Amino acid sequence: MIVYGCILIRGVFVEFFVFVARKLRYPALLALSLCLGLGIGLSCGSVMLHRALLADSAAFFLFRPAGEFFSVYSMINSDNDLIRLSGYYSMLDYGHGDDAFLMERYSLERSDTVKRTIVWMLGFSHGSGVAKFLTDSYADSSGPIKGQILKSLSRVDPGGYRDFIRKNSIKNGLQGM
């Protein structure tokens, strides 16, 4: 039954195109109009897609790196500690973690949890000033932050970590954490 239906439909389409070709008497004109319609449709679609995604529109913030920057910037400057924490993790995920920026933000933060996260992020850095910043921040930090500073310092500069432990008479180093 389905086979007969397919044959019938195919026959109707063939008869339709034969009828159109006989009526127009210009098959080349038919082919030209089909090609022009296809070309105009593709070009209009391309222009519309370009304007919707790449031009100055609301979609601009959804599909460009500016959208990522804008969302991370909004989260980092939030009054809510958890949203700020999410912003710092997003920075790390997107690869926008700048050492100087993180060190500046550490001094501006009020929350120990967020400060500890910033110190953790600095522990994956290879910048030259990070070890000095961590050692300078140690004295003014609370207990959990001190432990994270020691862990980060051991990753950033193992030799400097041993010297810092000896110099400040810290017993057991990371074993005591």
N, C-alpha and C positions, 0 to 999 in steps of 0.2 A: 504494500500500500504506500509506504513512504517513498519507495523507488519510483512509483508511478507519479506521485506528487512532485518529486524532483524533476522528472522528465517533463512534466507539464509546465512547471515554472520555467525551466530552461527554454522550452519551446516558446513560451510567451515572451521572454526577454529577447530571443533571437528574432521573432516576428516583429517585435517593437522596433529593434534597431534596423531591420530591413525596411520597415515602413518609413522610418525617419530618413534613411539614406535615399529612398526613392522619392520622397516628397521634396527633400532639399535639392536633390540632383547634383549636389556639390559635396561629395564625401571629404574632399580636402578642406572645405570650409568647416565641416563638422569637426574634423581633427584639429584644425587651427583654433576653433572656439574652445574645445576641450583643453588644449594646451594653455591658451590664454587664461582661462578660468582657474586652472591649477596654479599657474604662475602668480596671478593676482592674489589668490587665496594664501599661498605660501608667504608672499612678501607682506601682506597685511597682517598675517598671524605673527610673523617675525617682529614687525614693528610694534604690535600690541604687546607682545611678550617682553620686548626690550623696555618699553615704557613702564610696564607694570612692575618689573623686577629690578631694573637698573637705574631708572630715573629717580628724581626727587619725589618720592611718594612714601606712603606708610610702609609699603613692602620693603623699602630701602633698609629699614632697621632690622628686618627679619632675615635677610639673605646676604648680608655683607658683614665683614669683620667689624664695621662700625656698630652693628647691632650687638655683637658680643661685648665690645668695649662699653657700650652704653649700659647694658644690663649689669656687667661686673662693677662699673663705676657706681651705679645706683645702689647695688648691694653693699659695697664697701662703705658708702657714706650713709648707711641706714642707722637709725637710733637703736634698732634691735640687735643685740649681740649675736643671736643665732643667724640672722640674715647677713651680718658682717662676716661671720665665720664662713658661711656659704660662699660669700664673695671672694674671700681669700682662697678657698679651695678651688673655686672656678678659675681664679687667676692662675693657679698652679696647673689646672687641667688644660687651659688654653695656651700655656707657655708664656704668659705675660709677666712672670715674676721677676721684677727688677730689684736687685739687692739694695740700691740706694733708696728706692721707694719703700721697700719693706722696713728698712731701718728707720726711716722717717715716721712711718705709720706706727711702729712699735712705741715710739715716744708719745704719740698722740692717743694711743689706746688706753682705755680705763679698765677693761675686763681682763682678768688674769688668764682666762681661757683663750681669748683671742690673742693675747700676748704670747702665750705658750705655743699656739699654732704658728704665729709669725716666726718664732725662734726655731720651730721644727722645720718650717719652709727654708729658713736661712741655712739650716744644716745640710741642705742638698746643693748649696751654692759652691762655686769655685772661685769666687771673688776674693781679692786680696784683703779688703778691709773688713770682711765678715768676722774673722777670728778676733780682731782687735775690738770690734763692736761687741761681740759676745763677752769677751773678758771684761770690758768696761761696764757692761750692763749687769754683771753677776752680783755685785755688792748691793745694788738697789732693788733686787728682785726678791719675790716671795719664794717659799720652798719648792712648789711644783715647777715654777719657772726656772729656778736654779738647777733642778735636775735635768730639765730639757736643755738648758744652756750647756751643761756638761756633755750630754749626749750629742748635741749638735757640734760642739767644739771638737769632740773626739772624731767626728766624721770629716769636718772641714780641715783640721790641722792636728793630726795625732801627736806630733812632736810638741807643739804648743800646748796641747791638752796636758801632757805629762808635766811640762814645766809649770803650767798654771796650778796643777794639783799640788806640786811640791812647794811652790811659792806661797800659796794661800793655806797650806797645812790642812788640806781637805782629806779626811781619813776615808779610806776604802774607795774613793772616787766613785765610779759608776756601780761598783758592787754594793755600796751602801744605799743605792736608790731602789 
